[in-house]
């Protein structure tokens, strides 16, 4: 069954899977999306701390 992305937790789960698969850049992007969708700023900061690194997003 395909994975759905309806909640921040869905993005966090996918980020953890990507980290475990050795894909840290994709894990960071998914974590950033989860943090963006999290209304609590402290929780968002904890999400990003779990997946350290600079932002990989391209701002055009």
C-alpha positions as CSV (number, residue, x, y, z in Angstrom):
1,X,0.0,0.0,0.0
2,X,1.4,3.4,-0.9
3,X,2.4,5.7,1.9
4,X,0.3,8.8,2.4
5,X,1.5,12.1,3.7
6,X,-1.3,13.7,5.6
7,X,0.4,14.5,9.0
8,X,3.8,15.7,10.1
9,X,4.3,12.3,11.6
10,X,4.1,10.8,8.1
11,X,7.0,12.9,7.0
12,X,9.0,12.1,10.1
13,X,8.5,8.4,9.6
14,X,9.6,8.7,6.0
15,X,12.6,10.7,7.1
16,X,13.6,8.0,9.5
17,X,13.3,5.4,6.8
18,X,15.5,7.4,4.5
19,X,18.1,8.0,7.2
20,X,18.2,4.3,7.9
21,X,18.6,3.6,4.2
22,X,21.6,5.9,4.0
23,X,19.9,8.8,2.3
24,X,20.6,11.7,4.7
25,X,19.8,14.5,2.2
26,X,16.3,13.1,1.5
27,X,15.8,12.5,5.2
28,X,16.7,16.1,5.9
29,X,14.2,17.4,3.3
30,X,11.4,15.3,4.7
31,X,12.3,16.5,8.2
32,X,12.1,20.1,7.1
33,X,8.7,19.5,5.6
34,X,7.5,17.9,8.8
35,X,8.8,20.8,10.8
36,X,7.0,23.3,8.5
37,X,3.8,21.4,9.1
38,X,4.2,21.3,12.8
39,X,2.5,24.3,14.6
40,X,4.5,24.0,17.8
41,X,7.9,25.7,17.2
42,X,9.6,23.7,20.0
43,X,8.5,20.4,18.4
44,X,9.6,21.7,15.0
45,X,13.0,22.5,16.4
46,X,13.3,18.9,17.9
47,X,12.4,17.4,14.5
48,X,15.2,19.3,12.8
49,X,17.6,18.5,15.6
50,X,17.0,14.8,14.9
51,X,18.2,15.3,11.3
52,X,21.1,17.7,11.6
53,X,22.6,19.6,8.7
54,X,22.0,22.7,6.7
55,X,18.8,23.2,4.7
56,X,18.9,21.6,1.3
57,X,16.0,23.5,-0.1
58,X,16.4,25.7,-3.1
59,X,14.7,29.0,-2.8
60,X,14.1,30.4,-6.3
